[in-house]
Amino acid sequence: MADNEARRFLVIGLPDMGKTTFLAALWHVVESKEIGSALQLVNVEGNREYIGKLREKWIACEALGRTAQGQISVIQMRLRAAADGAEANLALPDVSGETFRTQLRDRAWTPEYAQLAAGVAGALVFIHPDEVTEPVRIEEAAPLAAAIAPEGTAEGAGAAKAWTHDDIPTQVNIVELLQFHRARTPGPFSVGIVVSAWDLVAAQGKTPAEWLDATLPLLGQFLRSNVDELPFKVFGVSAQGGELNAVDRLMAAAKPSERIQVADDREISHDITRPISWLLKTQTN
């Protein structure tokens, strides 16, 4: 890859993992230039009207709503580091997240996604603390299984729930998505884990990496075991800065960008481009 060629990165995440709010806040930061340390916008490809409306709602602390599958095409944002001029091309294949749900269900990429993912150097992987599907441990499942009647019902519980792909634990799904990419990437594939809505769990006093190990230990072990092929870092990002019912506090910020909280280990900043900057540095150092 030539030194002046932008490194390409993807945004990966199942539905409701915080990608839309991140996009709205990111677009505001790079457009407004309110954060001096942030990456600089070179250009954007995709539906600018759509992301512009998201930004307006984000500034006003309004709910962004869920993005429907097929509502928007791929959004690609080219960003530049002021210090050395290195450029990153960040692509959001599907803000709704249904693309990735389909990959897990069908065990296959679409030709369109395969073309987009060809030659990418890494990804931001989104996890929302309130959207984590927990695994059911054997010691928890055994008493429930023993209570199920022969005809398939548990006493007082009604009919047994049929298993669906939605029951697969979140950490298993993320490991699978990363393995899809690792199998198709000849060199190291850098992974920035973004724990969105970080304000919901920040009071636990853990760093983002500590939260990941405590909440999604399988994912943490997988990343550490494959760090040579999957160099990684965990970030906590509160793109809105808090819950929308605290609108008065959020709107009190001198600048909208100052609502943003990005936890990088124990350092806190308002620069939502930091996870992207880290991905870029892993490819240029």
Buried (B, 14 or more C-beta within 10 A) or exposed (E): EEEEEBBBBBBBBBBBBBBBBBBBBBBBBBEBEBBEEBBBBBEBEBBEEBBEEBBEBBBEBEEBEEBEBEEBBBBBBBBBBEEEEBBBBBBBBBBBBBBBBBBBEEEEBEEEBEEBBEEBBBBBBBBBBEBBBEBEEEEEEEEEEEEEEEEEEBEEEEEBEEEEEEEBBBBBBBBBBBEBBBEBBEEBBBBBBBBBBBBBBBEEEBBBBBBBBEBBEBBBEBBEEBEEEBBBBBBBBBBBBBBEEBEEEBEEEEEBBBBBBBBBEEEEBBBBBBBBBBBBBBBBE
